[in-house]
Amino acid sequence: MLSHIKINDFSNTPKYQQIYNSVVEGIESRDILPGNKLPSIHEIVAEFDVSKGTVERAYELLKEKEIIGGVKGKGFYINYTPTGKNLKIFLLFNKLSTHKKIIYDSFVETLGPDVAIDLFIYNNDFRVFRDLILKQAHNHTHYVIIGHFFDGDEKADELINSLPKHKLVILDKLLEGVTGSYAAVFQNFEKDLYQALTEALPLLRKYATLSILFPSYSYHPKAILNGFYKFCYEHGFQTRVIQDIQNESIEPQQAYINLMEEDLVELIKKIKKTSYTVGKEVGILSYNDTAIKEILLDGITVMSTDFAQMGRTAAQQILNGSVEHIENPFQLIVRHSL
């Protein structure tokens, strides 16, 4: 705790006020937490060569403001919990999308109107991600980060590990190499896909081949492919990984799984040029629900994490000071395309 006390001998601010300000600033930045024990008066006197009366005056002021409380024979402890107006969030998203907006809206709503949120976008580019953390992340009470990269992700853990872990919330994807005690709300990509396909198995039985549209240059986790292969192997489906839908010829008895919205549009265009009926000769199973998917082709079957819940849970972790890792809910929504 002594490291949080800052006294400048050349400042015009009285030293007792500097001690008081140091404690308040530490609380507002969440470097000093409720329940933390303050240095004793004698420790501060010895460390900073100030008078006992100076420290006593600072501590009396903190007690008057009900920021600290004393326990006889044990010392002084922080009993002040910052309110939302003291929170300043560094929010780092990989891209702008309908789903990210859902996360953002529920996150903001749960935190309340007094919280300051700085939103940054790095477009899946590690170099932009690195520069934003190095140049913009300072002076925030919390760091909420979604980490999806086209390349360079093997270095992301080094940057994130440099941040104070009690201020860190990882969203959407757990990042290998990030250590310590920090909060996370994440998708279990392999398990989620496997369970969704298992739930859809009665509908998938009409198709001989399952094809997944997985571009070669993609930020999507390879764990998705692991779940896909595991399911197909266990249930005897032929498999295809399509890297470019532009060069694909639509064949019957196939169900197509798409990850990217633009791939879904191209897939539907190609199917419409055939005589095949969606939901009979060919099937579509799309990642992540949107309002338009309820309408397209009388309804696109989707498997989707609950993005609104992800935002709410992240906000609640900040408000509660939690460092728990929470797996976000995932569901299959069956419509006519399967």
DRENLO-893575 format. One record per atom (N, C-alpha, C, O, CB): residue in three letters; x, y, z. Coordinates in steps of 0.1 Angstrom, whole numbers, plus 5000, padded with zeros to 4 digits. Each point is the difference from the previous one (the first is absolute). Glycine has a CB too. Example, Ala and Ser with C-alpha at 12.3 -4.5 7.8 and 13.67 -1.06 7.14 Angstrom:
! residues 2
Ala513249435078/Ala499150125000/Ala500950125000/Ala501050005007/Ala497149885005/Ser501550234981/Ser500950115000/Ser499250115008/Ser500550115001/Ser500749834977/
! end
This chain:
! residues 338
Met500849885000/Met499250125000/Met500850135000/Met499650104995/Met498749775017/Leu502950124994/Leu500950125000/Leu500350054986/Leu500150124998/Leu500949805023/Ser499049994969/Ser500350044987/Ser499050094994/Ser500250084990/Ser501049715007/His497650215008/His498950084995/His500050155006/His499350084995/His499349715002/Ile502250235014/Ile500150135006/Ile501050084992/Ile501249964999/Ile498149955024/Lys500350214972/Lys500950084993/Lys500150145007/Lys499050075002/Lys500449814976/Ile501850165026/Ile500350135006/Ile501150074992/Ile501149954999/Ile498149965024/Asn500450214973/Asn501050084992/Asn500450125010/Asn499250095003/Asn499749854974/Asp502450065026/Asp500550105010/Asp499950144994/Asp500050105007/Asp501549735002/Phe498450184977/Phe500150134994/Phe498650054996/Phe499850114994/Phe502449834997/Ser496849985012/Ser498650044997/Ser499550115011/Ser500449995011/Ser499249784978/Asn499550315006/Asn499350105009/Asn498949945007/Asn499550055010/Asn501150134975/Thr499049705011/Thr498949935007/Thr500549945014/Thr501149945000/Thr497850004978/Pro500450095033/Pro500549955012/Pro500249855000/Pro499249934993/Pro499650265018/Lys502149764997/Lys500449864999/Lys498949915006/Lys499849894995/Lys502650175007/Tyr496849995007/Tyr498949925005/Tyr498949984989/Tyr499449894998/Tyr501050195026/Gln499550034968/Gln499049994989/Gln500549914989/Gln499349934993/Gln500050305012/Gln502149774993/Gln500649904990/Gln499749865004/Gln499749914991/Gln502050265003/Ile498549805018/Ile499749865005/Ile498549974998/Ile499749894995/Ile502250135022/Tyr497250074987/Tyr498649984997/Tyr499749984986/Tyr499349904996/Tyr500250245024/Asn501149944971/Asn499749994986/Asn500549874994/Asn499449944991/Asn500850315007/Ser501049705007/Ser500649884995/Ser499049885003/Ser499949914992/Ser502450185012/Val497149915008/Val499149895003/Val498850014992/Val499549894995/Val501350115028/Val498650114975/Val498850024992/Val500249964986/Val499249934994/Val500050255021/Glu501949864979/Glu500449974986/Glu500249854998/Glu499649944990/Glu501450295007/Gly499649715013/Gly500249855000/Gly498749935000/Gly499849904993/Gly502450135018/Ile496850024997/Ile498749945000/Ile499350014987/Ile499449914995/Ile500550145030/Glu500150074969/Glu499350034988/Glu500649924988/Glu499249974991/Glu500250265018/Ser501949744992/Ser500649934989/Ser499949855003/Ser500549914992/Ser501050285003/Arg497949775016/Arg499949865004/Arg501349935003/Arg500149885001/Arg497950114986/Asp503150095015/Asp501249955005/Asp500049975015/Asp500749925005/Asp500550204977/Ile497949965025/Ile499849975014/Ile498549965001/Ile499150074996/Ile502750105012/Leu498049724999/Leu498649945000/Leu499550005014/Leu500750005010/Leu499949864971/Pro498050135020/Pro499449995013/Pro500649895008/Pro500149894995/Pro497850214996/Gly502449925022/Gly500649905008/Gly501550005001/Gly500649945009/Gly497549924985/Asn502550214997/Asn501550025001/Asn500450075012/Asn499350105005/Asn500849904970/Lys501049955031/Lys500550075012/Lys501050114996/Lys500949984991/Lys498849815022/Leu500150334993/Leu501050114997/Leu501249985008/Leu500149935011/Leu498050224985/Pro503049915000/Pro501350005008/Pro499750075013/Pro499150095001/Pro502349924978/Ser499349955031/Ser499950075013/Ser500550144999/Ser500850034991/Ser499449745021/Ile499550314998/Ile500550145001/Ile501550005001/Ile500750084993/Ile497249995018/His502649844997/His501549995001/His500749964988/His501150044997/His498549905027/Glu499849974968/Glu500649964987/Glu500150124990/Glu501050014994/Glu498049765010/Ile499950314996/Ile500150114990/Ile501050115005/Ile500750064992/Ile496949895002/Val502450075020/Val501050095005/Val501449964996/Val500850084996/Val497749975024/Ala501849824982/Ala501349954997/Ala500450004985/Ala501150044996/Ala498749825024/Glu499250114972/Glu500249994985/Glu500250144994/Glu500850024991/Glu497949775009/Phe500550315004/Phe500050134993/Phe500650115009/Phe500050124995/Phe498049804992/Asp502450055024/Asp500750115009/Asp499050115002/Asp500450124999/Asp501949814993/Val496550045012/Val499050105003/Val499749995015/Val500349905006/Val498750104970/Ser500350105029/Ser499750005014/Ser498849915003/Ser499249974991/Ser501750265011/Lys499049725010/Lys498949915004/Lys498750084999/Lys499049944996/Lys502549935020/Gly498550264988/Gly498850084999/Gly499550014986/Gly498850004998/Gly502050135021/Thr500149874971/Thr499650014986/Thr499249884996/Thr498950014993/Thr503150135001/Val498549745009/Val499349884997/Val498749985007/Val499049964995/Val503249945001/Glu497850145017/Glu498849995008/Glu498950094994/Glu498849975000/Glu502649985021/Arg499050174974/Arg499050094994/Arg499449944988/Arg498850024997/Arg502550185012/Ala499649744982/Ala499549944988/Ala499049885003/Ala499049994994/Ala503250074995/Tyr498149865021/Tyr499249895004/Tyr498750055006/Tyr498949944998/Tyr503149915005/Glu498150255005/Glu498750065006/Glu499150054989/Glu498849985001/Glu502550085019/Leu499250004969/Leu499250054989/Leu499449884993/Leu498850004996/Leu502750205001/Leu499349695001/Leu499449884994/Leu498949945008/Leu499049954995/Leu503250014994/Lys498050045024/Lys498949955009/Lys498850095000/Lys498949955000/Lys502949955014/Glu498450234985/Glu498850095000/Glu499249984987/Glu498850005001/Glu502550175012/Lys499449804976/Lys499349974988/Lys499549864999/Lys499449964990/Lys502050214999/Glu498849755022/Glu499649865000/Glu500649914989/Glu499549904996/Glu498450185014/Ile503349964986/Ile500849934990/Ile500749885007/Ile500249904994/Ile500050314992/Ile500349825026/Ile500749895008/Ile499349995014/Ile499350095004/Ile502949964983/Gly498149835018/Gly499549985014/Gly501249945008/Gly500849934994/Gly496850034998/Gly502450065021/Gly501049955008/Gly499549885008/Gly498950005005/Gly502150224997/Val499949685000/Val499849885008/Val501050015011/Val501249994998/Val497849874983/Lys500550155032/Lys500950025011/Lys501049895001/Lys499749885000/Lys498550245012/Gly503149924989/Gly501149905001/Gly500449944987/Gly501049934999/Gly498250035023/Lys500150074967/Lys500349944987/Lys500450104989/Lys500749974991/Lys497849845015/Gly500950314995/Gly500450104990/Gly498850054992/Gly498849995005/Gly503349904993/Phe498150174990/Phe499050064993/Phe499749934987/Phe501049944994/Phe499750285015/Tyr498149774987/Tyr499649924988/Tyr499050084991/Tyr499350095005/Tyr500949705008/Ile499950184974/Ile499150074990/Ile498649955002/Ile499849884999/Ile502150154985/Asn497150065018/Asn498749955000/Asn499150074990/Asn498850005001/Asn501549955023/Tyr500450124967/Tyr499350084989/Tyr499949924987/Tyr501149954995/Tyr499650265016/Thr498149774984/Thr499949934987/Thr499750104989/Thr499050085002/Thr500249715010/Pro501650224978/Pro499750104989/Pro498749984994/Pro499549894998/Pro502950124998/Thr496950105001/Thr498749994993/Thr500350014985/Thr501250024996/Thr497650095023/Gly500249874973/Gly500250004985/Gly500650124994/Gly500749994990/Gly497449875010/Lys501750255007/Lys500650134994/Lys501550005000/Lys500650084994/Lys497450045013/Asn502649785001/Asn501550005001/Asn500549904990/Asn501349984999/Asn498650085025/Leu499349874968/Leu500549904991/Leu500350064986/Leu499250084995/Leu499449745018/Lys502550144982/Lys500450044986/Lys500549874993/Lys501049955003/Lys499650295004/Ile498649724983/Ile500249874994/Ile500750024986/Ile499650084992/Ile498449835020/Phe503150014986/Phe500749994987/Phe499449874994/Phe500349895004/Phe501950225004/Leu496949914981/Leu499349894994/Leu500649984986/Leu499950094992/Leu498049975021/Leu502749834985/Leu500749974987/Leu499349884993/Leu500149895004/Leu502150205006/Phe497249954978/Phe499349904992/Phe500849974988/Phe500750094994/Phe497149995014/Asn502149804986/Asn500749964988/Asn499450064988/Asn500750034990/Asn499949765021/Lys498050234989/Lys499450074988/Lys498650055004/Lys499549965011/Lys501849884974/Leu498250245007/Leu498650045001/Leu499149914993/Leu500249964989/Leu500550285013/Ser498249715005/Ser499049914994/Ser498750015008/Ser500050065010/Ser501949794981/Thr497150095003/Thr498750005007/Thr500249935014/Thr499450055010/Thr499449944968/His502049915023/His500149925012/His500850085010/His499850005012/His500149794975/Lys501250285009/Lys500750085009/Lys499250125005/Lys500250045012/Lys501949904976/Lys497050115004/Lys499150115005/Lys499149945011/Lys499750085010/Lys500450044968/Ile499449765021/Ile499249945010/Ile500849995013/Ile499550035011/Ile499249844972/Ile502550085016/Ile500950005012/Ile500150135006/Ile499950025012/Ile501449794979/Tyr499150295001/Tyr500250145005/Tyr498850065007/Tyr500150055010/Tyr501549984971/Asp497249955012/Asp498850065006/Asp499749945013/Asp499650075010/Asp499549974967/Ser500949835025/Ser499749945013/Ser501150035010/Ser499650015012/Ser499149814976/Phe502550195008/Phe501150035009/Phe499850155006/Phe500150025012/Phe501549834975/Val498150245004/Val499850145004/Val498750015009/Val500150075010/Val501050014969/Glu497949855017/Glu498750015008/Glu500249955014/Glu499550055010/Glu499249924969/Thr502049925022/Thr500249945014/Thr500950085008/Thr499850015012/Thr499949774978/Leu501350285004/Leu500950095008/Leu499450135005/Leu500350055011/Leu501649854976/Gly497250155005/Gly499350125004/Gly500550124993/Gly501150004994/Gly498449905028/Pro499950224979/Pro500350124993/Pro501250075005/Pro500650084992/Pro497149945003/Asp502849955017/Asp501150085005/Asp501449954997/Asp501050065003/Asp497549995015/Val501549834975/Val501349944996/Val500650064987/Val499250014991/Val500049785021/Ala502050244988/Ala500750054988/Ala500649884993/Ala500749925006/Ala499850305005/Ile499149774976/Ile500549884992/Ile500750064987/Ile499450074993/Ile498749785016/Asp503150114989/Asp500850034988/Asp500149884992/Asp500649905003/Asp500750275009/Leu498049834976/Leu499949894991/Leu501050014989/Leu500150104993/Leu497549875012/Phe503249924993/Phe501050004989/Phe499849884991/Phe499649895006/Phe502150245009/Ile498649884972/Ile499849894991/Ile501449974993/Ile500650104995/Ile496949965001/Tyr502949825003/Tyr501349974994/Tyr499949924987/Tyr501049964994/Tyr500050055029/Asn497849954973/Asn499749934987/Asn500949884998/Asn500549974990/Asn498950255001/Asn500749705020/Asn500749875000/Asn501550014996/Asn500649914997/Asn497249994997/Asp502750235007/Asp501450024997/Asp500850015012/Asp499850105008/Asp499550024971/Phe501749795023/Phe500750005013/Phe500950135001/Phe500150045012/Phe500049714987/Arg500450314991/Arg500850125001/Arg499150115006/Arg500550085008/Arg501049854973/Val497350095014/Val499150105005/Val499749975015/Val499950095008/Val499149954969/Phe500749835026/Phe499749965013/Phe501250045010/Phe499750055010/Phe498949754981/Arg502650175005/Arg501250035008/Arg500150155002/Arg500250045011/Arg500949764980/Asp498750284999/Asp500250145001/Asp498950065009/Asp500350105008/Asp500749914969/Leu497849945022/Leu498950055009/Leu500349985014/Leu499750085009/Leu498749884972/Ile502149925022/Ile500349965014/Ile501150095005/Ile500050055012/Ile499249714985/Leu501850254995/Leu501250085005/Leu499850155001/Leu500650065009/Leu500849764980/Lys497750235002/Lys499950155000/Lys498750055006/Lys499950115004/Lys501449884976/Gln497749925021/Gln498750055005/Gln499449945013/Gln499150055006/Gln500449994970/Ala501249855028/Ala499449925011/Ala500250065014/Ala499449955010/Ala500849854975/His500850295016/His500350055013/His498950085006/His499150054993/His503349965000/Asn497650015020/Asn499050085007/Asn498649954999/Asn499150084999/Asn502450114997/His498349685004/His498749945000/His499849915013/His501049945004/His498950074970/Thr498949985031/Thr499849915011/Thr499949864996/Thr500249915008/Thr498750285004/His500649784976/His499949864995/His500349994985/His499950104993/His498349865025/Tyr502249924978/Tyr500349974986/Tyr499249884996/Tyr500249895005/Tyr502250204998/Val496749944987/Val499149894995/Val500449984986/Val499950084991/Val498249985024/Ile502349814982/Ile500749974987/Ile499449884994/Ile499949895006/Ile502250225003/Ile497649904978/Ile499749894991/Ile501249984991/Ile500550094993/Ile497049955007/Gly503149845000/Gly501249974993/Gly499849904988/Gly500149885002/Gly501250165019/His498550024967/His499949914988/His500950074990/His499950124997/His497749805007/Phe503450004990/Phe501050064991/Phe500149914988/Phe499949885000/Phe501350225019/Phe499249974969/Phe500349934988/Phe501449935002/Phe500349894996/Phe498350274990/Asp502349915021/Asp501349955003/Asp500650085011/Asp499550115004/Asp500949824972/Gly500750025030/Gly500750075011/Gly499449975014/Gly500550065009/Gly500050124974/Asp498549735018/Asp499449985012/Asp500949935010/Asp499750015013/Asp498149984976/Glu503349955007/Glu500949945009/Glu500850105009/Glu500649965010/Glu499749864973/Lys499650315013/Lys500650105008/Lys499050085009/Lys500450085008/Lys501449944974/Ala496949955016/Ala499050085007/Ala500149985015/Ala499850095008/Ala498749894972/Asp501949895024/Asp500049985014/Asp501050085007/Asp499950045012/Asp499449734984/Glu501850264998/Glu501150095006/Glu499450145003/Glu500350055011/Glu501549824977/Leu497550185003/Leu499450135002/Leu498950005011/Leu500050095009/Leu500449974967/Ile498849845024/Ile498949995009/Ile500549975014/Ile499550055010/Ile499049884972/Asn502649995019/Asn500549975013/Asn500750125007/Asn500350005012/Asn500149774980/Ser499950345000/Ser500550125006/Ser499050085006/Ser500350105008/Ser501449904975/Leu497049975015/Leu498950085007/Leu499749945014/Leu500249895002/Leu498850164975/Pro500650045032/Pro499649955013/Pro498849904999/Pro499050034995/Pro501850195015/Lys499549664995/Lys499049894998/Lys498750035008/Lys498949964995/Lys503049885002/His498150235014/His498750025007/His499250114993/His498850025003/His502349925018/Lys499450124968/Lys499350094992/Lys499649944987/Lys499450074991/Lys501850125020/Leu499149694986/Leu499949944987/Leu498749914999/Leu499749925008/Leu502850094989/Val496850014991/Val498949914997/Val500249964985/Val500150084991/Val498350035025/Ile501849764982/Ile500149944987/Ile498649964995/Ile499349925007/Ile503150004997/Leu497350124984/Leu498749964994/Leu500149914988/Leu501050014993/Leu498150215015/Asp499949694991/Asp499849924988/Asp500949884998/Asp499649894999/Asp499550324991/Lys502249825011/Lys501049894997/Lys501150015011/Lys500750105001/Lys498849904974/Leu500749895032/Leu501249995009/Leu501350004992/Leu500049934990/Leu498649945027/Leu502350204987/Leu501350024993/Leu501149925007/Leu500350025012/Leu499050204980/Glu501349685000/Glu501049925006/Glu501250095004/Glu500550084993/Glu498849724992/Gly501250175027/Gly501250075005/Gly499750115009/Gly500950065007/Gly500249884972/Val497650105022/Val499650115009/Val499949935014/Val499249915002/Val499650234980/Thr502049915028/Thr500149945013/Thr499450095011/Thr499750114997/Thr502349764995/Gly498050075020/Gly499550085011/Gly498649995003/Gly499349924993/Gly502550245002/Ser497749925014/Ser498650005004/Ser499350114994/Ser500150125004/Ser500549785018/Tyr498650074968/Tyr499250114992/Tyr498649944997/Tyr499849885000/Tyr502450224990/Ala496950005006/Ala498749964997/Ala499949964985/Ala500850054992/Ala498350105026/Ala499949774978/Ala499849964986/Ala498649954998/Ala499449935009/Ala503050014989/Val497050104991/Val498849944995/Val500249954986/Val500350084991/Val498350085023/Phe501349714984/Phe500649944988/Phe499049904994/Phe499249945006/Phe503150105003/Gln498049944978/Gln499449894993/Gln500949875000/Gln501250024999/Gln497550154986/Asn500749725017/Asn500849874999/Asn499749954986/Asn499149924998/Asn500750035027/Phe501050104965/Phe499749984986/Phe499849854996/Phe499149974993/Phe502150255003/Glu499849705008/Glu499949864996/Glu498849935006/Glu499249934993/Glu503350065006/Lys497350035014/Lys498849935007/Lys498750064995/Lys499149924998/Lys502450045022/Asp498450174978/Asp498850064996/Asp499549954986/Asp498949964998/Asp501750245015/Leu500449794978/Leu499649954986/Leu499649865001/Leu499049964994/Leu502650204996/Tyr499249765017/Tyr499749855001/Tyr498649985006/Tyr499249924995/Tyr503350035007/Gln497150125009/Gln498849985006/Gln498850054991/Gln498949945000/Gln502250085022/Ala499150094971/Ala499050054991/Ala499749914989/Ala498849974996/Ala501950265010/Leu500449714988/Leu499849904989/Leu499349885005/Leu499249944993/Leu502850154996/Thr498449875023/Thr499349885006/Thr498550025002/Thr499249914998/Thr503050045014/Glu497550174993/Glu498650035001/Glu499250014987/Glu498949964999/Glu501750175022/Ala500149914969/Ala499450004986/Ala500149874993/Ala499649994988/Ala501050255011/Leu500049665007/Leu500249874993/Leu498849944993/Leu500149964988/Leu501650005029/Pro497150044989/Pro498849954992/Pro499850074987/Pro499649944990/Pro499449995032/Leu501250204978/Leu499850074987/Leu501249984990/Leu499850014988/Leu498950165025/Leu502549814993/Leu501149994991/Leu500149864993/Leu500749984990/Leu500550185025/Arg498149744990/Arg500049874995/Arg499649994985/Arg500349904993/Arg499250025030/Lys499750184973/Lys499650004986/Lys501150034990/Lys499949994988/Lys497850075020/Tyr503549994997/Tyr501150044992/Tyr501249905002/Tyr500249955011/Tyr499150294991/Ala501449734987/Ala501149915001/Ala501350075004/Ala500949945006/Ala498049914976/Thr501250285014/Thr501250075001/Thr499850135008/Thr499050074997/Thr501949834982/Leu499950135031/Leu500050135006/Leu501250084995/Leu501249955001/Leu497649955020/Ser500950224974/Ser501150094995/Ser500050125009/Ser499050075002/Ser500749844974/Ile501550135028/Ile500250125008/Ile500850104992/Ile501049974995/Ile498949905027/Leu499550254978/Leu500750114992/Leu501050075010/Leu499650085008/Leu498449964977/Phe503249935013/Phe501150045010/Phe501150064991/Phe500949924996/Phe498549915022/Pro500650304980/Pro501150064991/Pro501449975006/Pro500249995012/Pro498250194981/Ser502549814997/Ser501449975004/Ser500650115008/Ser500849985009/Ser499549884971/Tyr499350265017/Tyr500550125007/Tyr498950055009/Tyr499250094996/Tyr502449984985/Ser498449885031/Ser498850025009/Ser500550035014/Ser501049945005/Ser497549924981/Tyr500850225021/Tyr500250025015/Tyr499249905008/Tyr500250005013/Tyr500350244983/His498749684998/His499249915008/His500849895007/His501049954993/His497150104991/Pro501649915028/Pro500849905007/Pro500049874993/Pro499049954995/Pro500650175026/Lys501649814978/Lys500149874995/Lys499249905008/Lys499749894995/Lys502550164995/Ala497549985022/Ala499249915009/Ala498649974993/Ala499449895003/Ala501850205018/Ile498350004971/Ile498749974993/Ile500249884991/Ile499149925000/Ile500350335001/Leu501749754992/Leu500249884991/Leu500249875008/Leu499649904996/Leu501550254987/Asn499549865029/Asn500249885008/Asn498649955004/Asn499849874999/Asn502450225010/Gly496949994995/Gly498649965003/Gly499349944988/Gly499349905002/Gly500650275016/Phe500349894971/Phe499449964987/Phe500549864997/Phe499249914997/Phe500650334995/Tyr501549735008/Tyr500549874996/Tyr499649905010/Tyr499749884996/Tyr502250234993/Lys498149925024/Lys499649915010/Lys498649954998/Lys499749885001/Lys501950235015/Phe497549984982/Phe498649964998/Phe499849924987/Phe499449895001/Phe499950325011/Cys501349834977/Cys499849934987/Cys500649865001/Cys499549904995/Cys500650314993/Tyr501149775019/Tyr500649875002/Tyr499149915008/Tyr499849884996/Tyr502550235002/Glu497249945013/Glu499249925009/Glu498649954993/Glu499549905004/Glu501650225016/His498449974971/His498749974995/His500049964985/His499049994993/His500150175024/Gly502149824977/Gly500149944987/Gly499750094989/Gly499649964989/Gly499949845021/Phe500750334991/Phe499850104989/Phe501350024992/Phe501050005006/Phe497250115008/Gln501649904973/Gln501150054992/Gln500250155003/Gln499150075003/Gln500549754979/Thr501750225017/Thr500350145004/Thr500750074988/Thr500749944992/Thr499549995032/Arg499550204976/Arg500750094990/Arg500350135007/Arg499150055007/Arg499849844973/Val502350165019/Val500350145004/Val500250084988/Val500949984992/Val500249945029/Ile498050184977/Ile500050094988/Ile500650135004/Ile499550075009/Ile498449824982/Gln503250145003/Gln500850125003/Gln499550124992/Gln500250125004/Gln501749745001/Asp497550124983/Asp499550114992/Asp498749964993/Asp500049924991/Asp502450155005/Ile496549985009/Ile498749974995/Ile499850044985/Ile499149954993/Ile500050075030/Gln501750084973/Gln499950054986/Gln500249894990/Gln499450004989/Gln501450235019/Asn500149684996/Asn500449894990/Asn499249875003/Asn500349904994/Asn501950205004/Glu496749915010/Glu499349885004/Glu498849974991/Glu499350094996/Glu501549955027/Ser499049844973/Ser498849954993/Ser499149945010/Ser500449915007/Ser500850064971/Ile497550075022/Ile499149955010/Ile499649864996/Ile499549974989/Ile499750265016/Glu500849685004/Glu499749864998/Glu498949965010/Glu499950055011/Glu502449894980/Pro496849965005/Pro498949965009/Pro500649915011/Pro501149954999/Pro497250064982/Gln500949965029/Gln500349925012/Gln501250065008/Gln500749935006/Gln498449874981/Gln501050335012/Gln501050075008/Gln499350105009/Gln499150074996/Gln502749904986/Ala498750045030/Ala499750115009/Ala501250095002/Ala501149955002/Ala497249915010/Tyr501550274986/Tyr501150105000/Tyr500050085013/Tyr498950055005/Tyr501049964970/Ile501249995032/Ile500250085012/Ile500850124997/Ile501149994995/Ile498749805020/Asn499650334987/Asn500850124997/Asn500350085013/Asn499350005009/Asn499650014968/Leu502350065023/Leu500450085011/Leu499950154997/Leu499750085009/Leu501949744997/Met498750214981/Met500050154996/Met498750034993/Met499449934993/Met503150065005/Glu497050135005/Glu498850054994/Glu500150014985/Glu499049974993/Glu500550155028/Glu501649934974/Glu500250014986/Glu499949874993/Glu499649994988/Glu501850225016/Asp499149685002/Asp500049874995/Asp498649954999/Asp499649934990/Asp502750025019/Leu496850085001/Leu498649965000/Leu499350064988/Leu499249944993/Leu500850045032/Val500350154972/Val499350074989/Val500449934987/Val499149974991/Val500950255021/Glu501349754986/Glu500449944988/Glu499549854999/Glu499649964989/Glu502550185011/Leu497849795011/Leu499449875000/Leu498650004995/Leu499649924992/Leu502050015027/Ile497650164987/Ile498650014996/Ile499850034985/Ile499249954993/Ile500350135030/Lys501450024972/Lys499950034986/Lys500249874991/Lys499349984990/Lys501650265015/Lys500149694999/Lys500449884992/Lys498849895001/Lys499749944990/Lys502850105014/Ile496949945007/Ile499049915002/Ile498850044991/Ile499349914995/Ile501550035029/Lys498950194976/Lys498850054992/Lys500249974985/Lys499050004993/Lys500650175025/Lys501649814978/Lys500249974986/Lys499849854996/Lys500149964989/Lys501550235011/Thr498249735011/Thr499749864998/Thr498549975001/Thr499250095003/Thr503149865006/Ser497449934990/Ser498649955002/Ser499849945013/Ser498949955004/Ser500850014972/Tyr501350055033/Tyr499949935013/Tyr499250085010/Tyr500050134999/Tyr502349774996/Thr497050045013/Thr499250065011/Thr500850005013/Thr500549905005/Thr497450034984/Val502250195016/Val500750025013/Val499249935011/Val498850025002/Val502350204991/Gly499649705015/Gly499349925011/Gly499649864995/Gly499649925009/Gly499650295000/Lys501049764978/Lys499849874995/Lys501249944993/Lys500749915006/Lys496950154992/Glu502749994990/Glu501249954993/Glu501350065006/Glu501049935000/Glu497650044979/Val501350165025/Val501250065006/Val499650075013/Val498850045001/Val502350004976/Gly499849975032/Gly499750065013/Gly501050115003/Gly501150014995/Gly497949785013/Ile500550315001/Ile500950115004/Ile499950015015/Ile498950005006/Ile500750124972/Leu501649895028/Leu500150025015/Leu501050115002/Leu501249994996/Leu498249775009/Ser500150355000/Ser500950125001/Ser500450035014/Ser499249985009/Ser499650114971/Tyr502449975021/Tyr500550055013/Tyr499450135003/Tyr500050094991/Tyr502149785006/Asn497550155015/Asn499650135006/Asn498750064994/Asn499950024988/Asn502550025015/Asp496649975006/Asp498750054996/Asp499950154997/Asp500750075007/Asp498449745006/Thr500150224977/Thr499750144997/Thr498550014997/Thr499449904996/Thr503050164996/Ala497150065008/Ala498550014997/Ala499749964985/Ala499049944998/Ala500950245019/Ile501049854974/Ile499849974986/Ile500049854998/Ile499349954990/Ile501850265004/Lys499649715014/Lys500049854998/Lys498649945004/Lys499849894996/Lys502750115009/Glu496750075002/Glu498749955003/Glu499150014988/Glu499049934999/Glu501250145025/Ile500250014966/Ile499250034988/Ile500549934988/Ile499249944992/Ile500250285018/Leu501949784988/Leu500649944988/Leu499649854998/Leu500049925010/Leu501950234993/Leu497649824985/Leu499649864997/Leu499049945010/Leu500149895003/Leu502150084986/Asp496950125016/Asp499049965010/Asp500749965013/Asp499449935008/Asp499150004974/Gly502750115020/Gly500749975013/Gly501249924998/Gly500049894996/Gly497850135015/Ile503450044993/Ile501349935000/Ile500249935014/Ile500050085010/Ile500950084972/Thr499449725018/Thr500349935013/Thr501450055004/Thr500950014993/Thr497849785001/Val501450255019/Val501250065005/Val500549935013/Val499249945007/Val500250284983/Met501949795013/Met500549965013/Met500850135005/Met500850054992/Met499349695003/Ser499650305017/Ser500550135004/Ser500250015014/Ser499249955008/Ser499650154973/Thr502349975023/Thr500250045014/Thr499050115003/Thr499550074991/Thr502949865009/Asp497450095013/Asp499150115004/Asp500850135002/Asp500650025011/Asp497849815001/Phe501750254978/Phe500850125000/Phe499650105011/Phe500850065006/Phe499749914970/Ala498250055026/Ala499550095010/Ala500449955014/Ala500450085008/Ala497749984977/Gln501949815017/Gln500449955013/Gln501550025002/Gln500450025011/Gln497749814988/Met502650164991/Met501550025001/Met500350145005/Met500850025009/Met499649814972/Gly498950275013/Gly500250135004/Gly499650035014/Gly500750075008/Gly499050004969/Arg499149875027/Arg499550025014/Arg501049935010/Arg500350065010/Arg497349954981/Thr502849875006/Thr500949935009/Thr501350085002/Thr500550015012/Thr498549774982/Ala501650274995/Ala501350075001/Ala499850135009/Ala500850035009/Ala499849894969/Ala498350155020/Ala499750125009/Ala499849965014/Ala500550075009/Ala498550044971/Gln500349785023/Gln499849965014/Gln501349965006/Gln500250025012/Gln497549904982/Gln503250024999/Gln501349965005/Gln500850135005/Gln500750005010/Gln499349794975/Ile499950315007/Ile500750135003/Ile499450065013/Ile500750045009/Ile499850004967/Leu498249965024/Leu499350065012/Leu500249925013/Leu500150065010/Leu498250034974/Asn501949785014/Asn500149915012/Asn501549975003/Asn500349945011/Asn497549964984/Gly503150154997/Gly501449975002/Gly500449864998/Gly500949955007/Gly499150245009/Ser499249734976/Ser500249864998/Ser501249974991/Ser500350084991/Ser497349895012/Val503149924999/Val501049954991/Val499749864995/Val500849924997/Val500950225015/Glu497049834988/Glu499549874995/Glu500149984985/Glu499850104993/Glu498749895028/His501749894975/His499949974985/His498649934998/His499749905006/His502850074992/Ile496750104994/Ile498649954998/Ile499749974985/Ile500350084991/Ile499050065028/Glu500349744979/Glu499649954987/Glu498750054996/Glu499049995007/Glu502349804996/Asn498650284985/Asn498850074996/Asn499049904994/Asn500449904994/Asn500950315002/Pro497449815006/Pro499049914994/Pro500049994985/Pro500350104994/Pro498349955026/Phe501249834975/Phe500049984985/Phe498749924997/Phe499749915008/Phe502950104991/Gln496850024990/Gln498849924997/Gln499849984985/Gln500550084991/Gln498550025029/Leu500249804976/Leu499649974987/Leu498650054998/Leu499149975008/Leu502449834990/Ile498250284991/Ile498750054997/Ile499649944987/Ile500550034989/Ile499850185024/Val498749694987/Val499649934988/Val499050084992/Val499050045005/Val501549745006/Arg499850244976/Arg499150064991/Arg499949924987/Arg500449885000/Arg500150355010/His498949824979/His499749924989/His501249964991/His499949914992/His498050215008/Ser503349945002/Ser501149974991/Ser500749875003/Ser500949964992/Ser499450285006/Leu499349695012/Leu500649875003/Leu498949895000/Leu500349885002/Leu501550235011/
! end
